[in-house]
Amino acid sequence: MLKRPIGAMFGRATAASAAAAADIPADKAFAMAQQGELIIIDVRTPDEWRASGVPQGAEPINMRDPNFGAKLQAILAESGD
């Protein structure tokens, strides 16, 4: 599990909620994700995932994938956001 704050999360975000999301410690974000309160999306590349792993429960989407937007929308639609 990551031990540093989560810097970017997607979902229903306003400027205020996006700023607040940057301040959620990793352990709290993990607990919130397990309870379905937020989605953790890992937007790094496959090489980065191989080097350090994907956080448990995170949705990996390669930020360089030409279908990035569609994949992100699919995850959000599945979650009801």
NULUMZA-128559 format. One line per 10 residues: number of its first residue (from 1); their letters; for each residue x, y, z of N, C-alpha, C. Coordinates in steps of 0.1 Angstrom, whole numbers, padded with zeros to 4 digits. Example, Ala and Ser with C-alpha at 12.3 -4.5 7.8 and 13.67 -1.06 7.14 Angstrom:
BEGIN
1> as> 0132 -0057 0078 0123 -0045 0078 0132 -0033 0078 | 0128 -0022 0071 0137 -0011 0071 0129 0000 0079 .
This chain:
BEGIN
1> mlkrpigamf> 0008 -0012 0000 0000 0000 0000 0009 0012 0000 | 0004 0023 -0007 0012 0035 -0007 0012 0042 0007 | 0023 0048 0010 0024 0055 0023 0025 0070 0022 | 0023 0075 0009 0023 0090 0008 0009 0094 0004 | 0006 0107 0005 -0008 0112 0002 -0011 0109 -0013 | -0023 0106 -0015 -0028 0104 -0029 -0030 0118 -0035 | -0024 0121 -0047 -0024 0134 -0053 -0035 0136 -0063 | -0041 0126 -0068 -0051 0129 -0079 -0061 0118 -0078 | -0073 0121 -0077 -0085 0112 -0077 -0095 0118 -0086 | -0103 0109 -0093 -0113 0113 -0102 -0127 0109 -0097 .
11> grataasaaa> -0137 0116 -0101 -0150 0113 -0097 -0158 0126 -0099 | -0168 0128 -0090 -0175 0141 -0090 -0166 0151 -0083 | -0160 0159 -0091 -0150 0168 -0084 -0153 0183 -0088 | -0153 0191 -0077 -0153 0205 -0079 -0139 0210 -0075 | -0137 0222 -0077 -0123 0227 -0073 -0121 0225 -0059 | -0130 0227 -0050 -0129 0225 -0036 -0126 0210 -0032 | -0134 0201 -0039 -0133 0187 -0035 -0120 0182 -0041 | -0115 0187 -0053 -0103 0183 -0058 -0091 0187 -0049 | -0092 0199 -0044 -0081 0204 -0034 -0082 0195 -0022 | -0093 0192 -0017 -0094 0184 -0005 -0089 0170 -0007 .
21> aadipadkaf> -0092 0164 -0019 -0087 0151 -0022 -0072 0150 -0022 | -0065 0160 -0025 -0050 0160 -0025 -0045 0158 -0011 | -0053 0161 -0001 -0049 0161 0013 -0053 0148 0020 | -0059 0138 0013 -0063 0126 0020 -0051 0116 0021 | -0047 0112 0033 -0036 0103 0034 -0039 0090 0028 | -0029 0083 0023 -0031 0070 0016 -0039 0060 0024 | -0037 0059 0037 -0045 0049 0044 -0060 0052 0045 | -0063 0065 0046 -0077 0069 0046 -0083 0067 0032 | -0075 0071 0021 -0080 0069 0008 -0083 0054 0005 | -0074 0046 0010 -0076 0031 0008 -0089 0027 0014 .
31> amaqqgelii> -0091 0031 0027 -0103 0027 0034 -0115 0032 0027 | -0115 0045 0022 -0126 0051 0015 -0129 0043 0002 | -0118 0039 -0005 -0120 0031 -0017 -0126 0018 -0014 | -0122 0011 -0003 -0128 -0002 0001 -0143 -0001 0004 | -0147 0011 0009 -0161 0013 0012 -0169 0019 0001 | -0162 0021 -0011 -0169 0026 -0023 -0172 0041 -0022 | -0164 0048 -0014 -0166 0062 -0013 -0158 0070 -0023 | -0148 0064 -0029 -0140 0070 -0039 -0133 0060 -0048 | -0128 0064 -0059 -0122 0056 -0069 -0107 0060 -0069 | -0098 0051 -0068 -0084 0054 -0070 -0080 0050 -0084 .
41> idvrtpdewr> -0075 0059 -0092 -0072 0056 -0106 -0057 0059 -0107 | -0049 0049 -0111 -0035 0050 -0113 -0033 0052 -0128 | -0028 0064 -0131 -0027 0068 -0145 -0013 0068 -0150 | -0005 0060 -0144 0009 0059 -0149 0010 0049 -0161 | 0022 0047 -0165 0024 0038 -0177 0026 0024 -0172 | 0025 0014 -0181 0028 0000 -0178 0042 -0002 -0172 | 0052 0005 -0178 0065 0004 -0172 0066 0008 -0157 | 0059 0019 -0154 0058 0024 -0141 0051 0014 -0132 | 0040 0008 -0137 0033 -0002 -0128 0042 -0014 -0125 | 0050 -0019 -0136 0059 -0030 -0134 0070 -0026 -0124 .
51> asgvpqgaep> 0074 -0014 -0124 0085 -0010 -0115 0081 -0009 -0100 | 0069 -0005 -0098 0065 -0003 -0084 0052 -0009 -0080 | 0045 -0015 -0090 0032 -0021 -0087 0020 -0011 -0087 | 0008 -0016 -0088 -0004 -0008 -0088 -0010 -0009 -0074 | -0014 0002 -0068 -0020 0001 -0054 -0032 -0008 -0054 | -0033 -0016 -0043 -0044 -0025 -0042 -0057 -0017 -0043 | -0066 -0022 -0052 -0079 -0016 -0054 -0079 -0005 -0064 | -0068 -0001 -0069 -0067 0010 -0079 -0071 0005 -0093 | -0076 0014 -0101 -0079 0011 -0115 -0068 0016 -0123 | -0060 0008 -0129 -0049 0013 -0138 -0054 0016 -0152 .
61> inmrdpnfga> -0050 0029 -0156 -0053 0033 -0169 -0040 0040 -0174 | -0034 0035 -0185 -0022 0041 -0191 -0026 0055 -0196 | -0019 0065 -0190 -0022 0079 -0194 -0019 0082 -0209 | -0011 0073 -0215 -0007 0075 -0229 -0015 0067 -0239 | -0025 0059 -0233 -0034 0051 -0242 -0043 0061 -0250 | -0044 0058 -0263 -0053 0067 -0271 -0067 0066 -0267 | -0071 0056 -0260 -0085 0054 -0255 -0086 0058 -0240 | -0077 0066 -0235 -0077 0069 -0221 -0090 0075 -0216 | -0095 0085 -0224 -0108 0091 -0220 -0119 0082 -0219 | -0120 0073 -0229 -0131 0063 -0230 -0130 0053 -0218 .
71> klqailaesg> -0118 0049 -0215 -0116 0040 -0204 -0119 0047 -0190 | -0115 0059 -0189 -0119 0067 -0177 -0134 0068 -0175 | -0140 0072 -0186 -0155 0073 -0186 -0162 0060 -0183 | -0156 0049 -0188 -0162 0036 -0185 -0161 0033 -0170 | -0150 0036 -0164 -0148 0033 -0149 -0158 0042 -0141 | -0159 0054 -0145 -0168 0063 -0138 -0182 0059 -0140 | -0186 0055 -0152 -0200 0051 -0154 -0203 0038 -0146 | -0193 0029 -0145 -0195 0017 -0138 -0198 0020 -0123 | -0191 0030 -0118 -0192 0034 -0104 -0204 0043 -0101 | -0211 0047 -0111 -0223 0056 -0109 -0219 0071 -0109 .
81> d> -0206 0074 -0111 -0202 0088 -0110 -0204 0095 -0124 .
